[in-house]
Amino acid sequence: MARVTSIVKIIYWGLRRMVSMIEITDTLSKMQSQERSFSILRALGGHPSRTLTEIATDVELPKPTVLRFLRSLEGGSWVTRTPGGGYALGPAILGLAGQYLSSDAVIVAATGPMMRLRDALGETATLSRASGASRTCVQEFPSTQSLRLVLGIGETGPLHAGASGLVVLAHMPAVRRAQILADAPARLTDRTITSPDALESECERIRVQGWSFTHGQRTIGAAAMAVPIEDPAAEWGVSALGVYGPETRCRSVADEQRWLDALTQCAAEIKAVIGAT
């Protein structure tokens, strides 16, 4: 009888373990599906329409797999078909984006000042936050000039190239920054800084002077300047307020000072609005 009881116990705990393994596998599968859905949505961001092949290439998944996810996302209005047969973000995304933008205190406070910054300089005004090992544009007011440069809300970029990314990189904890810099930063143009030591020195310079200014580090022909602003909703408590435009319109020291003065004024206005709420 005792032997039977022991066998029953072994079977019982074996079944419990199998159930646990199944539950873990099911959870991991769901997480993987969610991540694939998010990667597809990210691939569609910033594009009026993309083909199945373009999306599959971006997310590095087989086209049949991507098509299955697209059909599921389309059913929830997260994705919509375009007249040319491609895919674009659907109206459900707009609803979420609107809720995010309207519920974020810093983004709401920055709206008026950023529009005035854009109008004062005639260049695109941006607000970016850290997102893992990259930075994400969470608010933008594009330049109204015919020749302009824009990022697009939701656009992600590297931390080691470009003024906004460098500002965020400079103000994160040293341990986290060392981890990111150890991962072989990619050279995007001939002006991109890729040496960890050189990037650490650049971050120190940014912290001391309080701003970052870059020419063609990420995009050839582009100029960008950014300053840090306190942001409780951002990782590490700092986001980057930036200006982005063709470098032909910001070549002289006087141009740089004009950008810096306008950015400093905008940052002060945002801080004042936040403090008054």
PALUMPA-490981 format. One line per 10 residues: number of its first residue (from 1); their letters; for each residue y, z, x of C-alpha. Coordinates in Angstrom, 3 decimals, padded with zeros to 6 digits. Each point is the difference from the previous one (the first is absolute). Layout:
// PALUMPA-490981
NUM	A	Y Z X  ...
***
This chain:
// PALUMPA-490981
1	MARVTSIVKI	000.000 000.000 000.000  002.355 000.922 002.836  -000.742 -003.348 001.630  000.845 -001.826 -003.227  003.229 001.960 -000.303  000.961 -000.941 003.579  -000.712 -003.659 -000.683  002.091 000.156 -003.156  002.851 001.560 001.966  -000.226 -002.694 002.675
11	IYWGLRRMVS	000.039 -002.713 -002.658  002.913 001.728 -001.757  002.162 000.245 003.108  -001.009 -003.488 001.009  001.194 -001.300 -003.351  003.212 002.034 000.306  000.636 -001.572 003.386  -000.700 -003.480 -001.360  002.420 000.594 -002.881  002.648 001.215 002.459
21	MIEITDTLSK	-000.541 -003.056 002.181  000.312 -002.269 -003.041  003.202 001.764 -001.072  001.471 -000.331 003.500  -000.987 -003.668 000.183  001.505 -000.622 -003.436  003.240 001.730 001.022  000.220 -002.006 003.218  -000.664 -003.203 -001.929  002.799 000.794 -002.437
31	MQSQERSFSI	002.368 000.794 002.869  -000.899 -003.287 001.695  000.633 -001.905 -003.237  003.377 001.689 -000.425  000.985 -000.794 003.576  -001.001 -003.649 -000.467  002.062 -000.189 -003.189  002.997 001.495 001.787  -000.387 -002.400 002.940  000.001 -002.968 -002.395
41	LRALGGHPSR	003.125 001.284 -001.740  001.671 000.458 003.384  -000.957 -003.561 000.947  001.781 -001.251 -003.128  003.160 002.002 000.667  003.019 -002.031 001.052  -001.513 -003.320 -001.112  000.802 -001.906 -003.217  -003.542 -001.398 000.025  -003.033 000.030 002.295
51	TLTEIATDVE	-003.249 -001.922 -000.067  -003.436 001.593 -000.005  -000.560 -001.247 003.549  003.257 001.534 001.254  -000.809 003.361 -001.573  -003.582 000.020 001.299  001.250 -000.812 003.504  002.549 002.821 -000.095  -002.400 002.678 -001.211  -002.929 -001.318 002.059
61	LPKPTVLRFL	-002.447 -000.138 -002.900  -002.176 -002.827 -001.368  001.659 -002.090 -002.681  -002.601 000.873 -002.696  000.686 003.705 000.592  003.764 -000.502 -000.167  -000.354 -002.095 -003.150  -001.984 002.778 -001.678  002.717 002.538 000.807  002.763 -002.380 -001.086
71	RSLEGGSWVT	-001.625 -000.486 -003.386  -000.293 003.751 -000.455  003.636 000.546 001.031  001.100 -002.829 -002.271  -001.633 001.764 -002.932  002.252 003.001 000.559  003.134 -002.155 000.490  000.214 001.077 003.649  -000.396 -003.673 000.964  001.032 -003.131 -001.870
81	RTPGGGYALG	-000.788 -003.700 000.414  002.836 -002.318 000.980  000.560 -003.530 -001.400  -001.299 -001.566 003.215  -003.309 001.820 -000.253  000.850 002.758 002.452  000.365 003.744 -000.421  003.008 002.341 -000.082  000.705 003.645 -000.725  -000.104 000.723 -003.723
91	PAILGLAGQY	002.300 001.918 -002.350  -001.953 003.255 000.359  001.180 000.175 003.624  003.619 -000.327 -001.154  -000.466 002.955 -002.308  -001.358 002.173 002.790  002.695 -001.152 002.413  002.714 000.788 -002.518  -001.410 003.493 -000.558  -000.210 000.588 003.757
101	LSSDAVIVAA	003.525 -001.185 000.711  001.548 001.912 -002.900  -001.811 003.281 000.718  000.716 000.193 003.737  003.120 002.095 000.631  000.912 -001.603 003.334  -000.522 -003.561 -001.232  002.118 000.716 -003.081  002.719 001.639 002.112  -000.033 -002.913 002.466
111	TGPMMRLRDA	000.450 -002.752 -002.596  003.808 000.014 -000.257  000.696 000.617 003.713  -002.483 -002.690 001.053  001.557 -002.574 -002.309  003.412 000.792 001.508  -001.510 -000.263 003.493  -001.395 -003.421 -000.846  003.346 -001.157 -001.399  002.025 001.405 002.907
121	LGETATLSRA	-002.033 -001.766 002.698  -001.339 -002.957 -001.950  -003.479 000.790 001.335  -003.233 001.310 -001.505  -000.154 003.799 -000.369  -003.415 001.677 000.198  -001.631 003.412 -000.280  -003.352 000.498 001.730  -002.527 002.830 000.264  -002.992 000.674 002.212
131	SGASRTCVQE	-003.319 -001.086 -001.470  -002.846 000.962 002.287  000.433 -001.958 003.220  002.583 -002.374 -001.508  003.234 000.122 -001.966  000.554 -001.128 -003.581  003.193 -001.277 -001.611  000.500 002.120 -003.135  003.437 -001.311 -001.026  001.970 -003.117 000.837
141	FPSTQSLRLV	003.183 -001.766 -001.016  -000.111 -003.551 001.377  003.039 -001.709 001.459  001.738 -002.375 -002.395  000.738 -002.508 002.756  -001.837 -003.327 000.047  -001.291 000.730 003.524  -001.652 003.393 -000.236  -003.020 001.997 001.074  -001.969 002.272 -002.342
151	LGIGETGPLH	-003.047 002.254 000.233  -000.954 000.519 -003.652  -000.796 003.292 -001.707  -003.522 001.038 000.958  -000.002 -002.044 003.203  -001.696 001.739 002.908  000.808 -000.412 003.660  -000.812 001.525 003.393  001.614 003.172 001.270  000.468 -001.230 003.554
161	AGASGLVVLA	002.039 -003.135 -000.787  003.224 -000.185 -001.979  002.763 002.556 -000.506  -001.368 001.709 -003.127  -003.492 000.372 001.407  001.329 001.431 003.252  002.179 002.548 -001.815  -003.021 001.236 -001.957  -002.138 -000.004 003.160  002.620 001.960 001.940
171	HMPAVRRAQI	000.139 002.801 -002.575  -003.707 000.639 -000.563  -001.855 002.761 001.879  -000.679 -000.825 003.643  -003.768 000.354 -000.425  -000.094 -002.515 -002.859  002.294 -002.387 001.875  -002.254 000.152 003.080  -003.009 -000.888 -002.179  001.788 -003.058 -001.386
181	LADAPARLTD	001.290 -001.168 003.378  -003.462 000.373 001.542  -001.286 -002.668 -002.378  001.288 -002.973 002.033  003.221 -001.034 -001.854  -000.008 -003.753 -000.656  002.549 -002.334 001.574  001.678 -001.861 -002.869  002.738 -001.770 001.999  001.043 -000.086 003.640
191	RTITSPDALE	002.367 002.894 -000.787  -002.599 002.334 -001.490  -000.479 003.221 001.967  -003.732 000.645 000.438  -000.179 002.501 002.867  -000.681 003.524 -001.349  002.217 001.517 002.702  002.847 -002.408 -000.759  -000.351 000.651 -003.739  000.049 003.762 000.552
201	SECERIRVQG	003.206 -000.404 002.029  001.477 -002.163 -002.763  -000.863 002.663 -002.580  001.710 002.651 002.103  003.102 -002.192 000.238  000.012 -000.513 -003.779  -000.231 003.739 -000.673  002.871 000.706 002.402  002.395 -002.721 -001.223  -001.026 000.223 -003.657
211	WSFTHGQRTI	-000.685 -003.673 -000.719  -002.054 -003.041 001.002  001.166 -003.589 000.509  -002.388 -002.883 000.702  000.264 -003.743 000.602  -003.042 -002.155 -000.693  -002.587 002.715 000.651  -002.012 -000.889 -003.061  001.525 -003.248 -001.267  001.644 -002.537 002.283
221	GAAAMAVPIE	003.640 -000.483 -000.941  000.285 003.280 -001.905  002.177 003.033 000.670  -000.570 003.431 -001.488  001.573 003.437 000.173  -001.220 003.240 -001.564  000.897 003.675 -000.179  -002.147 002.951 -001.098  000.638 001.829 -003.261  -001.553 003.224 -001.241
231	DPAAEWGVSA	-002.619 -000.853 -002.607  -002.295 002.715 -001.414  -002.230 -002.647 -001.603  -000.602 -001.783 003.300  -002.712 000.801 002.494  001.489 002.269 002.684  003.115 000.464 -002.197  001.916 -003.009 001.382  000.467 -003.558 -001.232  001.924 -002.884 001.551
241	LGVYGPETRC	003.137 -001.474 -001.569  000.408 -003.496 001.414  001.959 -003.227 000.093  -001.737 -003.311 000.662  001.455 -003.455 000.593  000.277 -003.070 002.260  000.924 000.953 003.555  002.664 -002.721 -000.002  002.074 002.326 -002.198  -000.388 003.047 002.246
251	RSVADEQRWL	000.473 -000.940 003.633  003.016 001.922 001.288  000.542 003.693 000.660  002.573 -000.058 -002.807  -002.632 -001.371 -002.403  -002.451 002.712 000.988  002.637 002.691 -000.512  000.860 -001.430 -003.411  -003.660 000.201 -001.023  -000.343 003.534 001.377
261	DALTQCAAEI	003.157 001.241 -001.751  -001.177 -001.440 -003.325  -003.491 001.484 000.390  001.397 003.407 000.940  002.276 -000.083 -003.036  -002.875 -000.991 -002.275  -002.261 002.761 001.354  002.750 002.558 -000.593  000.465 -001.227 -003.577  -003.731 000.266 -000.705
271	KAVIGAT	-000.066 003.535 001.402  002.987 000.960 -002.159  -001.617 -001.378 -003.159  -003.257 001.844 000.707  001.901 003.210 000.656  001.883 -000.317 -003.294  -003.174 -000.363 -002.098
***
